[in-house]
Amino acid sequence: MDCFNDNDGKFKFETAASSFRVIEDRTVTFIIPFNKEAEDLIGELKHTQYPAMILRNLQPYTISIYQNELDALISKGVVLTISGEYSVLNHSFFEEYYSLDKGLKIVEDNNGTSLFF
């Protein structure tokens, strides 16, 4: 912050930029078929060439999880991948892997459970 405390009004933007560090977001977006609307949008996403509007409408039904957690869900066969890039909880596993009260349940092989809200 000292870069912005200069008496002559000339901020040291280059110094500030070189000191600035962004916290990396190592999460991926995961779509939850939460209700009929989400399921309909997921169905549309499977068949569209222009997903931007559908993805925008799906935002209320998405969560962020870490890649290793997504990999664990994929290994359990509970993830559908649409167009090679959109990860969706398979509706058949909704009740087992999603709680309306607690969110996504990621069951670890060592009997641990992670919850995401």
C-alpha positions in Angstrom: 0.0 0.0 0.0 3.0 2.3 0.4 3.1 2.5 -3.4 -0.1 4.6 -3.2 1.0 6.9 -0.4 3.1 9.4 -2.3 3.0 13.1 -1.4 3.4 14.4 -5.0 0.3 12.4 -6.2 2.3 10.1 -8.4 1.4 6.5 -7.6 4.0 3.8 -8.2 1.8 1.6 -10.3 4.6 -0.5 -11.7 5.9 -1.3 -8.3 2.4 -2.1 -7.1 1.8 -4.4 -10.1 5.0 -6.3 -9.5 4.2 -6.8 -5.8 0.6 -7.8 -6.5 -0.3 -11.5 -6.3 -3.6 -13.1 -7.1 -4.8 -16.0 -5.0 -5.2 -18.8 -7.4 -8.6 -20.5 -7.7 -7.9 -24.2 -8.2 -11.6 -25.1 -8.3 -13.8 -26.3 -11.2 -17.4 -25.7 -11.8 -19.8 -28.6 -11.1 -23.5 -28.5 -12.1 -26.1 -29.9 -9.8 -29.4 -31.1 -11.3 -31.2 -29.5 -8.3 -34.7 -29.3 -9.8 -36.7 -29.6 -13.0 -35.5 -26.3 -14.3 -31.9 -27.3 -13.9 -32.5 -30.7 -15.5 -34.2 -29.0 -18.5 -31.2 -26.6 -18.9 -28.8 -29.5 -18.6 -30.8 -31.2 -21.4 -30.5 -28.1 -23.6 -26.8 -27.9 -22.9 -26.3 -31.4 -24.3 -27.7 -30.3 -27.7 -26.7 -26.7 -28.2 -23.9 -25.2 -30.3 -24.2 -21.9 -28.4 -24.0 -22.7 -24.6 -23.4 -19.2 -23.2 -27.0 -18.3 -22.3 -27.7 -21.8 -21.0 -24.6 -21.7 -18.8 -25.7 -18.3 -17.5 -29.1 -19.7 -16.6 -27.4 -22.7 -14.9 -25.3 -20.5 -12.6 -27.7 -20.9 -9.7 -27.2 -24.6 -10.0 -23.4 -24.7 -9.9 -20.9 -25.1 -7.2 -17.1 -24.9 -7.2 -15.1 -28.0 -6.1 -11.4 -28.9 -6.3 -10.2 -30.9 -9.3 -9.2 -33.9 -7.1 -12.7 -34.0 -5.7 -14.2 -34.0 -9.2 -11.8 -36.7 -10.1 -13.0 -38.8 -7.1 -16.6 -38.3 -8.3 -15.7 -39.3 -11.8 -14.0 -42.4 -10.6 -17.2 -43.4 -8.8 -19.1 -43.0 -12.1 -21.5 -40.2 -10.8 -20.4 -37.5 -13.2 -21.8 -36.8 -16.7 -19.5 -34.7 -18.9 -21.2 -32.6 -21.6 -19.2 -31.5 -24.7 -16.0 -32.6 -23.0 -16.0 -29.7 -20.6 -19.1 -29.3 -18.4 -19.3 -31.6 -15.4 -22.7 -32.5 -14.1 -23.8 -34.7 -11.2 -25.7 -37.6 -12.8 -29.4 -37.3 -11.7 -29.5 -41.0 -10.8 -27.0 -40.3 -8.0 -28.6 -37.0 -6.8 -30.0 -38.3 -3.5 -26.8 -40.2 -2.7 -24.4 -37.4 -3.4 -26.4 -34.2 -2.7 -28.3 -33.1 0.3 -30.7 -30.2 0.2 -29.6 -29.3 3.8 -25.9 -29.9 3.4 -24.9 -29.7 -0.2 -22.6 -32.0 -2.2 -21.3 -35.1 -0.4 -18.0 -36.4 -1.6 -17.5 -39.8 0.0 -13.8 -40.6 0.3 -12.4 -44.1 0.0 -11.3 -44.0 3.6 -14.9 -43.4 4.8 -14.5 -39.6 5.1 -17.0 -37.2 3.7 -16.7 -33.7 2.4 -19.6 -31.3 2.2 -19.9 -28.2 -0.1 -22.5 -25.5 0.3 
